[in-house]
């Protein structure tokens, strides 16, 4: 009888934890969807388009010697700041 009561309590706890897990999963999915919507709206906005265009231009210039020099100098500054 005591064992049955303990098993019932454990089943209730497991059911409660399972429900909490489902709720958290739904919340996580909603937050991911909202983040995706915000990203899509940002990419379609003027700053997002400008950022995308700038990144594309810089990507095309990645083999340019002046861009390589700038990257190495900035990278070296980051390294020296960490140490």
N, C-alpha and C positions, 0 to 999 in steps of 0.2 A: 504494500500500500504506500509506504513512504517512497519507494523507488518509483512507483507510478506517478506520484505527485511531483517528484524531482524531474522526471522525464517530461511531464506536461509543462513544467516551468521552463525547462530547457528548450522545448519546442516553441513555446511562446517567445522566448528570447531570440531564437533563430529566425522565426517569422518576422519579428520586429526588425532585426538587423537586415534581413533580406529586403524588407520594405524600405528601410533607410537607404540601402544600396541602390534600389530602383529609383528612388527620388533623386539621389545624387547623380545617377547616370542621366536622368532626364534633364536635370539642371545643367550638367556638363554639355549635353547635346545642344541645349538651347543657347548656352554661352558660345559654343563653337559656331553655331549658325549665325548668331549676332555678330561675332567677330568676322566671319566671312562676308556678311552683308556690309559691314563697315569698311572692310578692305576693298570690296568692289566699288563702293561709293567713293572712296578716296582715290582709287586708280582712275575713275572717271572724272574726277575734279581737276581743276587747273593745276594745283600744286602737284597732284599725283602724276598728271601727264608730263609736267615739266621735270619732275624727278625721274620718271621713266626715260624721257628723252635724253636727259643729262647722263644717266647711267649707260644708255646705249652708245652715246658719243664717247664716253670714257672707255667703254669696253672696246670700241674700235681702235682707240689710241693706245691700247695696252702694250704694244710693242715699240712705241715711240721712246726714244732714249731720254727725252726730258721727263716724260711721265714716269719712266722707271727710276730716274734719279729722284724725283719728288717722292715716289713711294718708298724708296730706300731711306731718304732723310726722315720722313714722317715715321716710318717704322722704327728707325734708330732712336728717335725721340721717345717713342712709346716704351721701347725697351729700357732706355736710361731712366725714365720716370719710375718704372717698376722696381729698379734696383738702386 
